[in-house]
Each structure stands twice: as structure tokens, then as C-alpha cells.
């Protein structure tokens, strides 16, 4: 094993709520090994699974946690914060006009110059070329209606969409707690 792979910084812990569900799928709820060890010592989490790697002090040896669960249930918010990333996630990282996946921006259906607000129900994901083509015009004038009408998603909908985009790396000890919907198309 090379020194880089053996470094403790490469041993994040998957964080589960008290019901053993991840706090978040996208981004995946991970803590650094330092955060996980600190939470263990503060008795805020239970260790569910461990890596083979340990950290040592003069008086203690502790295997690094690979999966931890919170001791106290954290009730998830029903509605997520309005952010650019969450708009992209709601729209599955796809332009709502041409379905492109690159150069994503967000577009106001009712342009701001015409009184449109930056809210869930007025913003969609758009690629830069479509956003420029629409400009400050109304969608029906330019014949550019979004594939899906914009709406305020729930946290659960964003989690569902996040499971469509699994991370590049998943440790084996995490797999029993993660449910990736590989059959659904993004």
C-alpha cells in the first residue's frame, strides 16, 4: 500500500442519522476521520463500522470509523434551501430546454427585467446557449418552454435525484446504508 493511500485523510466516515439513513446523498454525508473521532469521544455517535487503519496516541489506539450513526435523531427539513446547486439537482443537471448537460446556468422564466423573482417556481436549469437565446424574453414568445415546470422540491425529492448520481468512490462498508437508483435515468 502506498503512503498516499494509507494516509488517515483518505478515510472519511459515512454519517448516518439515528435511523441509519444517510443525512444526505448529494453531497454524500461524510466526515473527515478527525471529525468522526472527535464525535466518538464526545459520545455523539455510535461506531457502526471501522476501517482496518488505526490512529494512536501514547495511551490509546482507535480504529478509524468508516460508518457512524448519530445518537440523536436529526429531523430533516421538509424543504431545501434555494441554491443554484439545488436547482440543478431538482432538474437532474439537465438543461430544461435542450437537455444538454454542459455549461449549466439557471434561467428566470419570467425575466428579472420583467419583474420575475429568483424563486423555485420561476427558475430552471438552462445551458448557456439556451439561456443566451432566450435572453430577457418570455418563454412563449421565443417558443422555449421548459421540459418540466419549475416547482419547490422537498428534501426527499432532492435526495431521490441525488441517488441518480452516485459518487465515484464508495467504500464497501457504506454499501448497506446507501441505496442508489441505478435503474432510473438522470
C-alpha positions as CSV (number, residue, x, y, z in Angstrom):
1,X,0.0,0.0,0.0
2,X,1.5,3.4,-0.9
3,X,1.9,6.1,1.6
4,X,-0.8,8.3,0.0
5,X,-3.5,5.5,0.2
6,X,-2.5,4.8,3.8
7,X,-2.8,8.4,5.0
8,X,-5.7,8.9,7.5
9,X,-7.0,11.8,5.4
10,X,-8.2,9.2,2.9
11,X,-10.5,7.5,5.5
12,X,-13.8,9.5,5.6
13,X,-16.7,8.3,7.7
14,X,-20.2,7.9,6.3
15,X,-22.6,9.7,8.7
16,X,-26.0,8.2,9.3
17,X,-28.9,9.7,11.1
18,X,-30.1,7.7,14.2
19,X,-32.5,5.8,11.9
20,X,-29.4,4.6,9.9
21,X,-30.2,6.6,6.8
22,X,-27.6,9.0,5.4
23,X,-28.0,12.6,6.4
24,X,-27.5,13.5,2.7
25,X,-27.0,11.7,-0.6
26,X,-25.8,14.5,-2.7
27,X,-23.4,15.5,-1.5
28,X,-22.9,12.3,0.4
29,X,-22.8,12.9,4.2
30,X,-19.2,12.3,5.0
31,X,-17.0,13.5,7.9
32,X,-13.2,13.5,7.9
33,X,-11.6,10.9,10.2
34,X,-10.8,13.8,12.7
35,X,-14.5,14.9,12.9
36,X,-15.6,11.2,13.3
37,X,-13.1,10.5,16.1
38,X,-14.0,13.8,17.9
39,X,-17.7,12.8,17.7
40,X,-16.9,9.4,19.2
41,X,-15.1,10.9,22.1
42,X,-17.9,13.4,22.7
43,X,-20.3,10.5,22.7
44,X,-22.4,12.0,19.9
45,X,-22.2,9.0,17.6
46,X,-22.1,5.2,17.6
47,X,-19.4,3.4,15.5
48,X,-21.2,1.2,13.1
49,X,-18.2,0.0,11.0
50,X,-14.5,0.5,11.1
51,X,-11.5,0.6,8.7
52,X,-8.5,-1.6,9.2
53,X,-6.5,1.5,9.8
54,X,-6.0,2.9,13.4
55,X,-4.7,6.1,14.9
56,X,-2.6,6.0,18.1
57,X,-1.7,8.2,21.0
58,X,0.7,7.2,23.8
59,X,-2.2,5.7,25.8
60,X,-4.8,4.7,23.2
61,X,-5.3,3.0,19.8
62,X,-8.6,3.6,17.9
63,X,-9.6,2.1,14.6
64,X,-10.9,4.8,12.3
65,X,-14.7,4.7,11.9
66,X,-15.9,4.1,8.4
67,X,-19.6,4.4,9.3
68,X,-21.1,6.3,12.3
69,X,-24.7,6.9,13.3
70,X,-25.9,9.9,15.3
71,X,-27.2,9.0,18.8
72,X,-29.9,11.7,18.5
73,X,-32.2,11.7,15.5
74,X,-32.0,14.9,13.4
75,X,-35.3,15.7,11.8
76,X,-34.6,16.6,8.2
77,X,-36.0,19.8,6.9
78,X,-39.0,19.4,4.6
79,X,-37.9,22.0,2.1
80,X,-34.3,22.6,1.0
81,X,-32.6,26.0,0.7
82,X,-32.9,27.7,-2.7
83,X,-29.4,27.5,-4.2
84,X,-28.0,27.2,-7.7
85,X,-26.8,23.6,-6.9
86,X,-30.3,22.6,-5.6
87,X,-32.0,23.9,-8.7
88,X,-29.5,21.9,-10.8
89,X,-30.2,18.8,-8.7
90,X,-34.0,19.3,-8.9
91,X,-33.6,19.5,-12.7
92,X,-31.2,16.5,-12.7
93,X,-28.3,18.5,-14.1
94,X,-30.0,18.9,-17.4
95,X,-31.0,22.0,-19.5
96,X,-34.8,22.2,-19.3
97,X,-34.8,23.5,-22.9
98,X,-32.5,21.2,-24.9
99,X,-31.4,18.6,-22.2
100,X,-27.7,19.5,-22.5
101,X,-25.5,18.6,-19.5
102,X,-22.7,21.1,-20.0
103,X,-22.3,24.8,-19.3
104,X,-25.3,24.9,-16.9
105,X,-26.7,28.2,-15.6
106,X,-30.1,29.0,-14.4
107,X,-32.7,30.9,-16.2
108,X,-35.6,33.0,-14.9
109,X,-38.8,32.0,-16.9
110,X,-40.2,35.5,-16.3
111,X,-37.0,37.6,-16.7
112,X,-35.9,39.7,-13.8
113,X,-36.1,42.7,-16.1
114,X,-39.8,42.0,-16.4
115,X,-40.4,41.6,-12.7
116,X,-39.5,37.9,-12.4
117,X,-38.3,36.8,-9.0
118,X,-35.5,34.4,-8.1
119,X,-37.6,31.7,-6.6
120,X,-38.2,28.0,-7.1
121,X,-41.2,28.5,-9.2
122,X,-39.5,30.9,-11.6
123,X,-36.1,29.4,-12.2
124,X,-35.0,26.4,-14.3
125,X,-31.7,24.9,-15.2
126,X,-30.5,26.1,-18.7
127,X,-27.3,25.6,-20.6
128,X,-25.5,28.8,-21.5
129,X,-26.5,28.8,-25.2
130,X,-30.2,28.3,-24.4
131,X,-30.1,31.0,-21.7
132,X,-28.5,33.4,-24.2
133,X,-31.0,32.5,-26.9
134,X,-34.0,33.2,-24.5
135,X,-32.4,36.3,-23.1
136,X,-34.9,38.6,-21.4
137,X,-37.9,37.4,-23.4
138,X,-40.9,35.5,-22.2
139,X,-40.7,31.7,-22.9
140,X,-43.9,31.6,-25.0
141,X,-42.6,34.5,-27.2
142,X,-39.5,32.6,-28.2
143,X,-41.1,29.2,-28.2
144,X,-38.8,27.9,-25.4
145,X,-41.0,26.1,-22.8
146,X,-39.1,24.1,-20.1
147,X,-39.4,20.3,-20.2
148,X,-40.6,20.4,-16.6
149,X,-42.3,23.3,-15.0
150,X,-40.3,24.8,-12.1
151,X,-41.5,23.9,-8.6
152,X,-40.3,23.9,-5.0
153,X,-39.0,20.4,-4.3
154,X,-38.9,18.7,-1.0
155,X,-35.7,17.5,0.6
156,X,-36.8,13.9,-0.2
157,X,-37.1,14.7,-3.9
158,X,-33.6,16.1,-3.9
159,X,-32.3,13.0,-2.1
160,X,-34.0,10.8,-4.7
161,X,-32.4,12.8,-7.5
162,X,-29.1,12.8,-5.7
163,X,-29.2,9.0,-5.7
164,X,-29.2,9.1,-9.5
165,X,-25.6,10.5,-9.4
166,X,-23.6,8.1,-7.1
167,X,-20.1,9.4,-6.2
168,X,-17.0,7.9,-7.9
169,X,-15.9,6.2,-4.8
170,X,-18.0,4.2,-2.3
171,X,-16.3,2.2,0.5
172,X,-17.6,-1.4,0.8
173,X,-18.6,-0.7,4.4
174,X,-21.0,2.0,3.2
175,X,-23.0,0.0,0.7
176,X,-25.5,-1.5,3.1
177,X,-26.7,2.0,4.0
178,X,-26.8,3.6,0.6
179,X,-29.5,3.0,-2.0
180,X,-28.6,4.1,-5.5
181,X,-31.4,4.1,-8.0
182,X,-29.4,2.8,-10.9
183,X,-32.5,1.8,-12.9
184,X,-33.7,5.4,-13.2
185,X,-32.4,7.7,-15.9
186,X,-30.9,11.0,-14.8
